[in-house]
């Protein structure tokens, strides 16, 4: 698959308008029934039934699940912008019903808004978690700040010009990557 490489630039307004208001669905995100109990991330977060009743623990799990889902989607959406850095600046969650340890969750991530201030972009992101039958479990609203990381762009351009062969495994088992993307 050929993809336009925009390593040393930020997304244009037209490009951003094209990705806003789209729904990015992650297939079954956490499914305790599909994996062994020792491998389910959701069961790991709620190692015993009592943890589900702990509001602080549940809120922490919701934040982690939301950040993970948003990072996964934003990493794909902004993949062609190697030197564009996104950072989570704000996050707020609305719980529709308590999260349960046996929940199988789907997440939908929406890039809802875009603004520009002080040489940085701000993106409003909504992450909606539903259960197997489509009932709302919780919704998270997050704000991400995006900016061009000039030092990363300089390093990428220098490394690309110095590289004569395509990336390959090094002598000591190290893998050289052709891109360095930062999504946090």
N, C-alpha and C positions, 0 to 999 in steps of 0.2 A: 504494500500500500504506500503510495507516494504521498507525502505530506509536506506542505509548505513549512520551511523552517524559519522561525522568526526569533532566533536565539537572542539577538541583541536589541529587541524592541518590545514595547508593551502593546497590548491589544488595542486596535483602533476602535473608535466609537461605533462604526458600522459593524465590526466583528462582535462587539459586546451586545449591540442591539439584537444581533442574530441568535445569541445564546440566552438572552433574557426570556423569562416566562415559559421556558421549556421544562418539561417534567423529565427527570432522570431517575429511572426506577432501578433500584438494586434488587435483584431477585432475592429469594428468601435469604435474609440477612443473617439471622440467627435462628436455628432450628434445633432445639434439643432432641427432637425425635429422630432426626436424620443422622446425628453423630452420636458416638458413645458419650456417656455422661462425663467421662474424664476429658473429652475434647470440646465440649460445648462452652463457648465463651460466656453465654448468658448464664449457664449453670455455674460456671466458675465465679461469676460476679455474685451470684446468690448461692453460696455453697451450702447454706441450710435455709429452711423455710423461714426461720426467724428474721433473716436478713431482709426479706421482702417487706416486712412490717416496719423496718427501720427507715424512716423518711429520709434521713441524711444519706444513707447507703443507697437507697433507690434513686435519689436525685443525682448522686455521683455516677451511678450506672447510666442514667439517662444522658447526662452530659458526655460521658465517654462514648456511648453508642452514637450520639448525634455528631460528635466531632469526627469519629471514625467514618461515618457515612458521608459527611460533607467532604472530608479530606479525600476519600476515594473518588467521588464524583468530580471535585474541583481539580484533582490531579489529572483526570482524563480530559476534562474540558479545556484546561489551560496547558495541556501537554506540549503543544508546539512552541510555547513561549518559555524557553529554557531558563532565562534569566529573570523571569517575572516571579516575584515572591509574594505569596498570600499569607497573611497572618490573621488569626482569629482575634478580634478585639472585644467582642461582646456576645453574650449568649443568654437566652432566657427560655425557659421551658414551661409549657402548660400541660399538666397531666389530665388526661381525659378519664382514665381509670388507672388504678395501681398496676404497675408492672408485676408480672408473676414469673416464677422460675420456670414454669412449663410453657411460657409464651413462645410462639414461632412468629417472628416479626418480619415484615416487609418495610422498606423505607423508600420514600419518594423524596427527592431533593429538588427544590425549585430555586433557580436564581431569579429573584423577584425584582430587584432594583439595582441601579447603578448611579453613583454620584462621583464628583471629582473635587477634591480639596487639597490644597498645599502639595501639589505634585504627586498626589496619591489617589488611587481609585478606591471607592468603598462599594462593596457589594452586599446587598441584603439577601440572605439565604433562608429558606424555610425548609425544615426537615420534618416530614410527617411519618410517624411509625404507626402501622396498622397490624392487627393480628390476622390469623389465617382466614377469617371470614370477612375481613375488611373493616372491622370496627376500629375506631381511633383508640390508640393507647396513649401516645403523647406527641406533642408537636414542639419543636424547638425553632426559635428564631435566632439567627446569628448574623453578625456583621463581620465581614472580612475586609482588611485593608490590603490593597495590592500596589506594588511599586516595582520599578525596574531596579535590579541589583547590579549597579554598574561594575562593581569589583568582580562579580561572578561573570558578567558578560566579557570583561577583559580577559579573564582567565580562560573562558571557553574559546574565545577567538584565538588566543595565543596557542592554546593546546591543539586546536584544530589545524592551525597552520604548521605547527611542528610535527604533527602526526603524518607519517608517510604511508603507513599500513593501516588497514581497518582495525578497530578494537579487537583484541584477542586476549587469551589467557596468558598472563605473564609467567616468568620462569618459576616463581615461587607460589603459584596457584592464585595470584591476584588477578582480578578481572578489571580491565580498563573500560570504563563506561564512556560512551560518546556524548552523553548529556548529563548535566547536573541540574536537577530541578528541585526547588524548595517549596513544598506545600506544608504548612504547619497549622 
